[in-house]
Amino acid sequence: MKFWMATAFLEPEHLFPIVDAAEEGGFHGVAFSDHIFYAKERHSDYPYSVDGSPIWQPDTPWLDCFTAIGACAGRTERLHFTTNVYVAPARDLWTVAKQVSTAAALSNNRVSLGLAAGWSKDEFDQTGQDFEARGKRLDEMIPALRELWQPGWREFHGDHYDFDALTLEPTPTEVPPIYVGGHSPAAIRRGARLGDGWIGTYYTPDDAEAMLTQVTDALAAEGRTTDGFEIVLSLLAKPDVDLYRRFEDLGVTAMVWAPWMLAQPGPDHASLLEARVEATHLFCEKFVAPLA
């Protein structure tokens, strides 16, 4: 079982110490979440809350994923980096291709792309991308990105992305994996058809098992199995070695967790950051090492 460190809602000044602790403790990688801005008047509901409101405050910091990945890759040697998840169709194809390709080349292939169609119409409107066609564009964007991440002259001809022979450098020596996020039937089908893996977020263990059945059924419909297919989950459950082993037996390859998130400074801690680093090391000792 691999573990990804979640960084959503983490203060920027705490990022590097937490990343360092993750590398020291044996985490497989660090995952960055994506939002461009917070709209005062929303035109879309957030899909993971009861009333459709975002679960974060307007002043919550959302680092640009690939600026953060580049900075963290430069100070680490082993950690991998991904997005959980990047709203790729809210950007143009070339921005996504260039960011990921550069980060993968500079990190010696330690970068993957977790992406999804997105839910915030406001972000699409402000970046000039078609919100209603985001799913169809994402279906074309995934193979187009794989073309652009290979050396030499590449071309692609689709309904939404169409380009003649060109080369986009630098290209990494390995094509970055693409993991598809989302729990809608369309997202699961997209992951099974086009993804190197699937990312699921915020599930109770029972709900997660039901989602895994949908994923394996979708893979079977595409003539695929879970062999070589990454399944990344974040569970709404206390960390537990036996629980993680049970999900590993069900085909889950990685868990996302943020041991720093609930840490509180005590009498033995000089600061909140010190408590968070200690919580990260303790999680590694209790869960990462036994399951490595």
Secondary structure, DSSP 8 states (H G I E B T S, - for coil): -EEEEE-TT--HHHHHHHHHHHHHHT-SEEEE---S---SS-SS--TTSSSS--SS-TT-----HHHHHHHHHTT-SS-EEEES-B-GGGS-HHHHHHHHHHHHHHTTS-B-EEE---S-HHHHHHHT--STTHHHHHHHHHHHHHHHTSSS-EEEE-SS-EEEEE--S---SS---EEEE--SHHHHHHHHHH-SEEEEEEE-HHHHHHHHHHHHHHHHHTT--STT-EEEEEESS---HHHHHHHHHTT--EEEE-TTTT----TT-SSHHHHHHHHHHHHIIIIIHHH-
